[in-house]
Amino acid sequence: METIIISLGGSVLAPHQIDVGFLRHFRQLILKFVHNGSRFVIICGGGKTAREYQGAARNVVNAVHEDLDWLGIHATRLNAHLLRTIFREAAYPRVIKNPNEKIKLKESQRIVVAAGWKPGRSTDYIAVLLAKNLGAKTVVNITNTDFVYDKDPTKFSDAKPLRQISWKGFRKLIGVSKWSPGLNTPFDPVAAKVAEKMKLKVAVMGKDLGNLEGFLTGRKFRGTVIS
């Protein structure tokens, strides 16, 4: 059975408030592939919720990284419980908090929902670790931008989308090598190092679910493949 790892950005799930329309269509699409024999592991980011709590802490005290990371982790767990709830009939009954955990799935449990693990480990990193442990070769990273760009598109109007980039080129592009709480890059730099060693393919795309369906069926899609 094919296992597909999806890293779902918290900024996609709840950019300002929870995007119920997106959730409804995401559920329909995932269940369509489940009924055709696929298995999904979905890990959800903390997004705006995490950054709001982290920002509040920073505004009151000189918060240490460990505490900021825990705020983000709990935000991912809240989002993950929402996902597990909407996939209840096809999902493993618990949110996975440790990617090294060995779980036994029933035939009917075709969806596993995972969340943040521990300080210093982003959900992108956990997605890569889950891929390693489950023998998956591809991670789909659904984020708030359609592509990886050659420069920050929110700051530069001439930013160009990249349809394909090597891991070496990607790590050079983002210009950071360490994870920090609330870091907003297309893919965590620490996870990128591990993915490169594993020769893992990561598809980065926006929230238009037509692109996810296109990618999963081998058709063209708007997005960037990092490999």
Secondary structure by P-SEA (a helix, b strand, c coil): cbbbbbbcccccccccccaaaaaaaaaaaaaaaaaabbbbbbbbcccaaaaaaaaaaaacccccaaaaaaaaaaaaaaaaaaaaaaacccccccccccccbbbbbcccccbbbbccccccccaaaaaaaaaaaacccbbbbbccccccccccccccccbbbbccccaaaaaaaaccccccccccccccaaaaaaaaaacbbbbbbcccaaaaaaaaacccccbbbcc
